[in-house]
Amino acid sequence: MNLEKTAKAIVDTLGGADNITHLTHCMTRLRFNLKDDSKADLEALKAVEGVMGVATGGGVLQVIVGTDVDRFYKEITTKFVKLEEEKDVTEEKKGPVARVLDLVSATLSPLIPAIMGAGFISIVLALLNQLKILTPESTTYTLLNNIANCVYYFFPVLIAYSLAGRLKVNQIFAIVVACFLVYPEFTGMFAKAAEAGGKVTFFAVPVMQATYSKQIIPVFFSVLAQKYTEKYVNMLVPKVIRSMVGSGLILILTVFVTITILGPAGAKLTEVLNAMVYWIVDKCGWFAVPIMAFLNPFFLGTGLGSANFPIMLMSYINNGYEALILPAALAGNAVQAGSGFAVAYKTKNKELRSVAAECGVTALMGITEPIIFSVHYRLKKTFITVMIASGIAAILPGVTHLACYALANGILSLPAYLPGGVSNLVWACVTIVESVIIGFVATYFTKFEDPKEEDYSK
């Protein structure tokens, strides 16, 4: 596959560089915002060599290219699409839910490498600790642990930088406000005021105490507030004094609105969402995990998978573990792997056999989009099969209350189950084995139509 040729073909089928207003990527998908969706030739796009599938959701056109996504992104942005010259996304044709999902996805996507890196460090630490190579008392262990933890502690700063770029507001101001929210002198004011029998106020307006480190929603609100303070300050302040006076007013007004209203509201909303997730888990019991596993292929296949990520992230940050989405994905991904191996074993189509086997291995590593779009969407019947099989396979992690202690997925995430105890790790291993078997058996007995060589290659 010629990377440059494929990248150019993707851009051309989307209506050319002028039709692309924004581009980000996650682990397997290029996420495009288009000026005019009607100019995109989706059938031609699906036929481009290297494109595993196409999905739309949240106002974003997603092109699945697999683990080479970073190479494609660099190729497109350096040779075909100049993002620094991007135009505003046409939002009026999108509903409010689509706009929110678009904004969340575009903000979080650039941060995924840092999150995955922190997850990898957590996995390595758990493994080294279990093997008695490093102990928590070791300074090396502490430093590595701090590297991982600082990603989450300063997550508001990362969010501020990414969101400000997306909203086209001053990124430095956004970072300053986010840093202020976690600044020890600010967070320590409340304890000092309480000791003195007083309260913290800002221009006589009470400031509510809230925890902003490891948070997502409060800083989302602060950057949204900055968008308007920046707009009106720059409109009202004369240009000759704007660089100093205007900048100061933007910072003061944004911080004021954030710490008196929006920040506490965002922190409370985070608590409510986290409580809702665990209320569902509590009320549904073990059944919540198989339900999530059953729905996951649908979410990923329709481009709605990014909606799960903020919930999973907030749950992990607030609790130190994740006991719903990641255990469901552990079972579901292994089912997808078994399904891919079954298709490869059963089909007489050489190209499908190769693709299914490769995608099965990729699914075992925690990335299932390639098999969904390259195999199940083409065979159709197997898609329903893996949804049902995933729900069945996830009964085990649900019943055993499996919990993952790092934001990681796939077979390489197994050490992340160690902090929950040896039994937690054992059940995670058993989950993968039984899920692969269930996925293989269920798909083997699914009567899908084996495509001809020329039909599958189209």
C-alpha positions in Angstrom: 0.0 0.0 0.0 1.3 3.4 -1.0 0.7 5.7 2.0 0.8 8.9 0.0 -1.5 7.6 -2.7 -4.0 6.3 -0.2 -4.0 9.6 1.8 -4.6 11.6 -1.4 -7.4 9.3 -2.4 -9.1 9.7 1.0 -8.9 13.5 0.7 -10.2 13.4 -2.9 -13.2 11.2 -2.1 -14.1 13.6 0.8 -14.5 16.4 -1.7 -11.0 17.7 -1.6 -8.9 19.6 0.9 -11.1 22.7 0.7 -14.1 20.6 2.0 -12.2 19.4 5.1 -12.6 21.8 8.0 -11.2 19.8 10.9 -9.3 16.5 11.3 -8.3 14.6 14.4 -7.7 10.9 15.1 -8.0 8.3 17.8 -6.4 4.8 17.9 -7.8 3.5 14.6 -9.9 6.3 13.0 -9.4 9.5 11.1 -12.1 11.9 12.3 -13.1 14.5 9.7 -15.4 17.5 9.9 -16.6 18.4 6.4 -17.9 21.7 5.1 -20.4 20.0 2.9 -21.2 16.3 3.7 -22.9 15.8 0.3 -19.5 16.3 -1.5 -18.1 13.1 0.1 -18.3 9.9 -2.1 -18.7 7.3 0.7 -18.8 4.3 -1.7 -15.6 5.4 -3.4 -14.0 6.1 0.0 -14.8 2.5 1.1 -13.1 1.2 -2.0 -9.8 3.0 -1.3 -7.0 0.6 -0.5 -6.2 0.7 3.2 -9.6 2.0 4.2 -11.3 -0.6 6.5 -14.6 1.1 6.9 -16.5 4.4 7.1 -18.8 5.5 9.9 -20.7 8.7 10.8 -21.7 9.8 14.2 -21.7 12.9 16.4 -21.4 15.1 13.3 -18.1 13.5 12.4 -17.2 11.4 9.4 -14.8 8.6 10.6 -12.5 6.7 8.3 -11.2 3.5 9.8 -7.6 2.8 8.8 -6.3 0.7 11.6 -3.1 1.1 13.6 -1.5 3.1 10.8 -3.8 6.0 11.7 -1.0 8.2 13.0 1.0 7.8 9.7 -2.1 8.6 7.7 -2.8 11.7 9.9 0.7 13.1 9.4 0.6 12.3 5.6 -2.7 14.1 5.2 -1.9 17.1 7.4 1.6 17.7 6.0 0.8 17.2 2.3 -2.9 17.8 1.6 -4.8 19.6 4.4 -3.4 22.6 6.2 -5.2 22.6 9.6 -3.8 26.0 10.6 -6.0 27.4 7.8 -9.1 25.5 8.6 -12.4 27.2 8.5 -15.2 27.0 11.1 -17.2 23.9 11.0 -20.7 24.3 9.7 -22.7 23.6 12.9 -26.1 24.8 12.0 -27.0 21.5 10.3 -26.1 19.5 13.3 -28.3 18.9 16.3 -27.2 19.8 19.9 -26.3 16.2 20.7 -24.3 15.8 17.6 -22.4 19.1 18.4 -21.6 18.0 21.9 -20.4 14.6 20.8 -18.3 16.2 18.1 -16.8 18.7 20.5 -16.0 16.0 23.1 -14.5 13.6 20.5 -12.4 16.3 18.9 -11.1 17.5 22.3 -10.3 14.1 23.8 -8.8 12.4 20.6 -5.5 14.3 20.7 -5.1 13.3 24.4 -5.5 9.6 23.9 -1.7 8.9 23.4 -1.0 10.5 26.9 -3.8 8.5 28.5 -2.5 5.3 26.8 1.0 6.0 27.9 -0.1 6.5 31.5 -2.0 3.2 31.3 1.1 1.4 30.0 3.2 2.7 32.9 0.5 1.6 35.4 0.5 -1.9 33.8 4.3 -2.1 33.9 4.4 -1.0 37.5 1.8 -3.6 38.5 3.8 -6.3 36.8 7.1 -5.2 38.3 5.6 -5.0 41.7 4.1 -8.5 41.5 7.4 -9.9 40.3 9.2 -8.2 43.3 11.5 -6.3 40.9 10.2 -2.9 42.1 8.4 -2.1 45.4 6.2 0.9 46.2 9.0 2.0 48.5 11.5 2.3 45.7 12.1 5.9 44.4 12.1 4.5 40.8 8.6 3.1 41.4 7.5 6.4 42.9 8.8 8.4 40.0 7.2 6.1 37.4 3.9 6.2 39.3 4.1 10.0 39.4 4.6 10.2 35.7 1.4 8.2 35.2 -0.6 10.1 37.9 0.4 13.6 36.7 -1.4 12.9 33.4 -4.7 12.6 35.3 -3.9 15.2 38.0 -3.2 17.8 35.3 -5.9 16.5 33.0 -7.7 19.9 33.2 -4.7 21.5 31.6 -4.6 19.0 28.8 -8.3 19.5 28.2 -8.0 23.3 28.2 -5.2 23.2 25.6 -7.1 20.8 23.3 -10.5 22.4 23.7 -9.2 25.9 23.3 -7.6 24.9 20.0 -10.9 23.4 18.9 -12.9 26.5 19.8 -10.2 28.8 18.3 -9.7 30.8 21.5 -6.4 31.7 23.1 -4.8 28.4 24.3 -2.4 30.1 26.6 -5.3 31.8 28.5 -7.1 28.5 28.7 -4.0 26.8 30.1 -3.5 29.6 32.7 -7.1 29.3 34.0 -6.8 25.5 34.2 -3.5 25.8 36.0 -5.1 28.3 38.4 -7.8 25.7 39.2 -5.2 23.2 40.5 -2.8 25.8 41.9 -2.0 24.9 45.6 -2.3 28.5 46.8 -5.8 28.6 45.5 -6.9 25.2 46.7 -5.4 25.9 50.1 -7.3 29.2 50.6 -10.4 27.3 51.7 -8.7 25.6 54.7 -7.1 28.8 55.8 -10.4 30.7 55.5 -12.2 28.0 57.5 -9.5 28.2 60.3 -10.0 32.0 60.4 -13.8 31.5 60.6 -14.4 33.2 57.2 -15.2 32.3 53.6 -13.4 32.7 50.3 -15.0 35.4 48.2 -14.1 37.1 44.9 -15.4 40.6 44.5 -17.8 39.9 47.4 -19.2 36.8 45.6 -18.8 33.5 47.5 -16.5 31.0 46.0 -17.5 27.4 46.5 -14.9 24.8 47.3 -14.5 22.1 44.6 -11.8 19.7 43.5 -10.6 20.5 40.0 -7.6 18.2 39.6 -8.4 15.1 37.6 -11.6 16.7 36.3 -13.0 17.1 32.8 -16.3 19.0 32.9 -15.3 22.1 35.0 -12.5 23.0 32.6 -14.8 22.4 29.6 -17.1 25.0 31.1 -14.2 27.4 31.8 -13.0 27.3 28.2 -16.6 27.8 26.9 -16.8 30.9 29.2 -13.5 32.1 27.9 -14.8 32.0 24.4 -17.4 34.7 25.3 -15.2 36.8 27.6 -12.5 36.8 25.0 -15.0 37.8 22.3 -16.5 40.7 24.2 -13.3 42.0 25.8 -11.6 42.2 22.5 -14.7 43.9 21.1 -14.8 46.6 23.8 -11.2 47.2 24.7 -9.3 49.6 22.4 -6.6 47.9 20.4 -3.8 50.1 21.7 -4.3 48.7 25.3 -5.7 45.3 24.4 -2.6 43.2 24.8 -2.2 44.2 28.4 -5.6 45.4 29.7 -7.6 43.1 27.5 -5.5 40.1 28.5 -5.9 40.8 32.2 -9.6 41.3 31.9 -10.0 38.0 30.0 -8.2 36.1 32.7 -10.0 37.8 35.6 -13.5 37.4 34.1 -12.9 33.8 33.0 -11.6 32.8 36.4 -14.4 34.7 38.2 -17.2 33.0 36.2 -15.4 29.6 36.6 -14.8 29.6 40.4 -18.1 31.2 41.4 -20.5 29.4 39.1 -19.3 27.1 36.3 -16.5 25.2 38.1 -18.6 24.1 41.1 -21.5 23.2 38.8 -19.1 21.1 36.6 -17.7 19.4 39.7 -21.2 18.6 40.9 -22.2 17.3 37.5 -19.2 15.0 37.5 -20.3 13.6 40.8 -23.8 13.1 39.5 -22.6 11.3 36.4 -20.3 9.1 38.3 -23.0 8.3 40.8 -25.4 7.5 37.9 -23.0 5.0 36.5 -22.5 3.2 39.7 -26.2 3.4 40.5 -26.8 1.5 37.2 -24.2 -1.0 38.2 -25.7 -1.3 41.7 -29.3 -1.7 40.4 -28.5 -3.9 37.5 -25.8 -5.8 39.4 -23.7 -8.1 37.4 -26.1 -7.8 34.5 -24.8 -4.3 33.7 -21.5 -5.6 32.3 -23.1 -8.0 29.7 -25.5 -5.3 28.7 -22.5 -3.0 28.0 -20.7 -5.8 26.2 -23.7 -6.5 24.0 -24.0 -2.8 23.0 -20.3 -2.1 22.5 -20.1 -3.5 18.9 -23.1 -1.3 17.9 -21.5 1.8 19.5 -18.2 1.2 17.8 -19.8 0.3 14.5 -21.9 3.5 14.4 -19.2 5.8 15.6 -20.7 6.4 19.0 -17.9 4.7 20.9 -16.4 8.0 21.9 -19.5 8.7 24.0 -18.3 6.0 26.4 -14.9 7.4 26.8 -15.6 10.4 29.1 -17.8 8.3 31.3 -15.0 5.6 31.6 -12.4 8.3 32.2 -14.3 10.1 34.9 -15.1 6.8 36.6 -11.5 5.7 36.6 -10.2 9.1 37.8 -12.7 9.3 40.6 -12.4 5.7 41.8 -9.0 4.5 40.8 -10.5 1.6 38.9 -13.2 1.0 36.2 -15.6 -1.8 36.7 -18.1 -1.5 33.8 -16.9 -0.5 30.4 -13.3 -2.0 30.5 -14.4 -5.5 31.8 -17.2 -5.5 29.2 -14.6 -4.6 26.5 -12.2 -7.2 27.8 -14.8 -9.9 27.1 -16.1 -8.3 23.9 -12.7 -7.8 22.3 -11.8 -11.5 23.0 -15.1 -12.5 21.4 -14.2 -10.5 18.4 -10.8 -12.2 18.2 -12.4 -15.7 18.4 -14.9 -14.6 15.8 -12.1 -13.5 13.4 -10.3 -16.8 13.9 -13.5 -18.7 13.1 -14.1 -16.7 9.9 -10.5 -17.3 8.9 -10.9 -21.0 9.6 -14.3 -21.4 7.9 -14.0 -19.2 4.8 -12.7 -20.4 1.4 -12.0 -16.8 0.4 -8.2 -16.2 0.6 -8.4 -12.5 1.1 -11.1 -12.7 3.7 -9.1 -15.4 5.5 -6.1 -13.2 5.7 -8.1 -10.1 6.8 -10.1 -12.0 9.4 -7.0 -13.6 11.0 -5.2 -10.3 11.1 -8.2 -8.5 12.5 -8.7 -11.2 15.1 -5.2 -10.6 16.4 -5.8 -6.9 16.4 -9.0 -7.4 18.4 -7.2 -9.5 21.0 -4.9 -6.5 21.4 -7.9 -4.3 22.2 -8.8 -2.7 18.8 -12.0 -4.0 17.3 -12.9 -1.5 14.6 -11.0 -3.2 11.8 -12.8 -6.5 12.3 -16.2 -4.8 12.6 -15.8 -2.9 9.4 -13.6 -5.2 7.4 -15.4 -8.5 8.3 -18.7 -8.2 10.1 -20.2 -5.3 8.1 -19.5 -7.3 5.0 -20.7 -10.7 6.3 -23.6 -9.0 8.2 -24.8 -12.1 10.1 -21.6 -12.3 12.1 -22.2 -8.8 13.5 -25.4 -9.9 15.3 -23.5 -13.1 16.4 -20.7 -11.2 18.1 -23.1 -8.8 19.8 -25.0 -11.8 21.4 -21.8 -13.7 22.1 -20.2 -10.6 23.8 -23.2 -10.3 26.1 -22.9 -14.0 27.0 -19.2 -13.9 27.5 -19.4 -10.8 29.7 -21.6 -12.6 32.3 -18.4 -13.9 33.9 -16.7 -10.6 34.5 -20.0 -9.2 35.7 -20.6 -12.0 38.2 -17.0 -11.9 39.5 -17.1 -8.0 39.8 -14.0 -7.7 37.6 -12.3 -4.3 37.9 -9.4 -2.8 35.8 -6.9 -0.5 37.6 -5.6 1.3 34.5 -7.1 2.8 31.4 -6.0 -0.1 29.1 -7.7 -2.8 27.1 -6.9 -6.0 25.4 -4.7 -9.0 26.4 -1.8 -6.7 27.2 -3.9 -5.0 29.9 -4.0 -8.1 32.1 -1.4 -6.8 34.6 -3.8 -3.9 35.2 -6.1 -6.3 37.0 -3.4 -7.3 39.5 -4.0 -4.4 41.9 -7.4 -5.9 42.6 -5.9 -9.1 43.8 -4.7 -12.4 42.3 -8.3 -13.6 42.0 -9.2 -10.4 40.0 -6.3 -11.2 37.6 -7.2 -14.9 37.3 -10.8 -14.1 36.4 -9.6 -11.6 33.8 -7.5 -14.3 32.2 -10.4 -16.8 32.3 -12.6 -14.1 30.8 -10.3 -13.8 27.8 -10.0 -17.5 27.2 -13.8 -18.3 27.6 -14.6 -15.2 25.4 -12.3 -16.3 22.6 -13.9 -19.8 22.7 -17.5 -18.4 22.8 -16.7 -16.0 19.9 -15.1 -18.8 17.8 -17.9 -21.4 18.4 -20.8 -18.9 17.9 -19.3 -17.6 14.6 -18.4 -21.1 13.4 -22.0 -22.1 13.6 -23.3 -18.9 12.0 -24.3 -19.6 8.4 -22.8 -16.5 6.7 -22.5 -16.3 3.0 -18.9 -16.8 2.0 -18.1 -14.0 -0.6 -16.4 -14.7 -3.8 -12.9 -13.4 -4.3 -14.0 -10.6 -6.6 -17.0 -9.6 -4.4 -15.0 -9.3 -1.2 -12.2 -7.2 -2.8 -14.7 -4.6 -4.0 
